[in-house]
Amino acid sequence: MINTSEFKKGVRVELDGAPWTIVSVTTQSPSARGAATLIKARLRNVLTGQVSDRTFKSGEKFQEPDLQMRGAQYLYSAPEGDETVHHFMDATSYDQFELRDDDLGDDVKWLVENLDVKAVVYNDKVVGIEMPQFVEMELESVEPGSKGDTASGGVTTVAYTTTGVRVQVPLYIQPGDRVRIDTTAGTFKDRV
């Protein structure tokens, strides 16, 4: 059982028969004597990706979902009808599993061959993946930039990865460079 006092970013709880991940939490203290402290949480449904804002009374308890995180590796993608099927391999059992674009959402753009990810398993079924914080990608093109005010160090230009992701990079980055990109914010981290 998980108490509302244990709520913090990343904690998973079961609500309405589905697993949810806490994205953010705020506490609202009562203004009147005898009123209950309220916990406001922004939650993301692990299965659908839906985001919901909920309010709970302090001290409420919730079940922990039957979620497991298993090591997995991205193999390849193949078109199937109107959508694309992405193939992964479980790192311990070497079983392969497939996920579709709908299952992955925006994470599709970060997939590169042999990328190590975490498979999210709910009730013995893979329902999604958790991306690593940083992904190494090769740049296909970099738009020319002008030096301008380089004293601040904040001068950047637009670059595109081989998978089509658009990212702001410093002026010294060239096409063909491998860069590390933060998948949570979609920003340039450093050159590899």
N, C-alpha and C positions, 0 to 999 in steps of 0.2 A: 504494500500500500504506500502511496505517495501523498504526503500532506501538503497543503498549499504553502507552508513555510519552507518547503524544499524546492519550490518553483524557481527555476533560473533558466537562462537561455540554454537550449540543447536537451533539456529533460523531456522524456517522452511519457505521455499519460494516455489512458484509454477513456474516451468519452463517446457516448452514443454508439458503442460497439465498434469504434474505429480508432486506430492509433493516431495520435497528434503529437507534434513536436512544438515545444514552446519557443517562440521567436523572441519575445520580449515580455517583461513583467514590470508592473508598477504597483505600489501599495498606496492605498488611500486610507488615511486615518480618519476616524469618525470625528465629526464636529460637535455632536451632542453626546452627553453622558449616556452610557449604556448601549450605544450603537455599535454594531460590529465593524471591525476593520475589513475593508474590501480589497481583494487582490484582482487587478485587471491584467489579463494575459492575452497576448496575440499568439494564436496557434496556427500551425500549418498541418493539414491533413497529409499523412505520409502516403496514403493510397492515391489521392486525387490531386494533391498540391493546393487545394482550396485553403485560403487564409480566412480566419475568423477571429473576431475580438469577443472575449467572454469575460464576465465578472463573476468572482466566486467569493464566498464568505471565508474569512480566515478560519483555519482548522478543518475545512472540508478535506475528505480523503478520496483518492482515486486509485484504481487498479493500474498496475504496470502492464503495458501491452506485451504480447508474446512476440517481441521483435528481436531479431538477431542480426548482427552485422558480420558478414563473411568476406574474406579477401577474395577478389575476383580480378580478372584482366579482360580489357576490351580487345576483341579480335578483329572484327571487320563489320561493315554494313553492306546490305544488299537490298535493292529495290524489290518490292513484292506488291504487285498491283499498284494502288494509288499511294502507298506509304513505303517507308523504309524500315527494314528490320535490322536491328543491331545485335550482333552475336558476342556473347561474353563467355568466359570460362571460370568456373569455381576454382580457386587456388589450391584447395585441399583435396577435393574429390575428383577434380578434372572433368566434371560434368559441364556440358555446355548448356546455356540458356539464352533465350531471346527476349528482347524488349523492343517495343515499338516507339515511334516518336512521341505518342501521347503519354507513354509511361515515363519518358525521360524529360519532357518539357524543354526548357531552355538549356539543359545540360548537354544536349546533342552537339552544340557548336564546339564544346571542349574536347570531344572524343578524338584521340589520335591513337594510332596503332600501338599495342602493347601497354596502354595506360593502365596502371594499377588503380582500382576503385574498390569501394566497399559495396557489396550487394546487400540490400535491405530485404530481409526475409521475414514475412508475416504469416503465421500459421503454416509453416513449411512451404511457402510459395514466394518466389522472388517477385517483389512488387516495385522495385526501383533500385537506383544506385545512389551512393553518396560520393560526390567528386572530391578529389584531394584539393587542398587550398590552392596549390600552385601547379600549373601545367606548362611543360616546355613545348613550344611550337616554333616552326620555321616561318620566317617572313617571306612572302612571295613578292610583295611590292612595298615601296616606301615612297610617299609623295615628297617632292622636293620642298624643303623648308627654307625660310630666310632667317638669317642670324638675328637681326633685330636687337632687342634688349636682352643680351645673354648674361648680364650682371646678376639678374635675379635667379638664373639657373632654371627658370620655368618654361623655357621655349621648347615646344614639342611639335611634331608633325604626325600625320596620319599614316598608319601602316596596315597592311592586310596580311593575314596569315594564309598558309596554303589551304586551310579549311574555310576561308572567307570571313574570319572574325576581324572586325575593325578595332584597332587599338591605338591610343596616343603613345608615341615613343619619343625619346630625346633625338636631337638632330644627328648625333654620331652613329645611329643605328642604320645599317645598310640592308638591302635585299639579300636574302640568303642567310642572314644571322639567325641563330636560335635564341629565343628570348623566353623568360619565365613570366607567366601572366597569372595574376590573382583571379581565380574563378569566381570568387564572391563579389568582387567589384568590377571585374573586367578591365583591370588596369595593369600597365607595365610594371614589373617588379625589378628585373635586371637582365643583363645579357649573359647567356650561358657560355 
